[in-house]
Amino acid sequence: MDKETFHPNSYLSGIKNIKRGLRTRTFVLNILEKGPFDAGTIGKKAGMHYGVVMHHLWLLETEGIVQRKSSKPIVWGLTGKGQKRLINSS
């Protein structure tokens, strides 16, 4: 049985971390690791609705994981706060 892996920063302290939310935040964080994007672009790349992406961006912003880099449209980027990914060097 394969165990699903989530981005280390997808686990949030103030909410119940269910699989669906962890999976969605993992998609969002993986996209933001490639650079700052607006919510519409993140939604298209992840195959999610704009409202879902915004909900999770607000949750991540509350935890200090993402921040608004610009406005009109709001561009989101990672802050560098939180756990770092472990990279297998083999």
N, C-alpha and C positions, 0 to 999 in steps of 0.2 A: 504494500500500500504506500503510494507516494504521499509525502507530507508536503503541503503547500507552504511555500516560503513567502514572507511578506517583507516589505521594506522596513528596516529597524525603526524609522521615524513614523510609521503608520500607526503605531500603538500610542494612544493618547490617554493621559491620566484622568481627565475629567469626565469621560464617557465610558459606556460599556462597549468594548471592542469586539464586535461581532464580525464574522468572516466576510460578509458582504462589504462592510465599511472598510475593513483592513485591505481587502482586494482593491476597492476603488481608490483608496488613498495611496496604495502601492503604485497603481497605474499613474496617478497624478504626480507622485514624487519621482517616478522613473522618467517621466517626460520633463519635469523641471530640472532634473540632473543634467539634461542636454542644453539647458539655457532657459532664460525667462520667456514666458509666453502669456498671452491673455487667455481667459477662461474659454472663449469660443474655440480657439486653436487647440487647447488642451482637450476639450470635449471631442473635437473632430479626430484628433490623433488617438484618443482612447476609446472612441465609439460610445460616448456617453452624452446625455443631455446636459445643456448649459447649467440648469438649476442644480443638478446633482454635483457637477464639478464645483460650482460656487459654494454649495453647502460644505463640501469637504475642504475647500480652500479656507473658508471662514473658521472651521474647526482647527485646521493646521495653523492659521494665523493666531488664534487664541493661545495656542501652545508655543508660539514663537518659532515655528519650523519654517514658515514662509512669510514673506512680506510683500507689500505692494511696492513695485519699483517705479511705476509711473501711473498717470491717470489718463482717462479718456482715450482709448480703452485702458482699463486697469491691467497692467502687466505684472505678473506674479513671478517671484524668484525665491530661491532657497536662502535662508539666513546663515546656514552653517551650524546652527544650534541643533543639538540632539545627537543621537548615536551615529557613528560612522559605520559604513558597510565593511564587513570583513571580506577581503579579496583573497581568493585561493591563488597562491603563487606557484603552484605546481603545474 
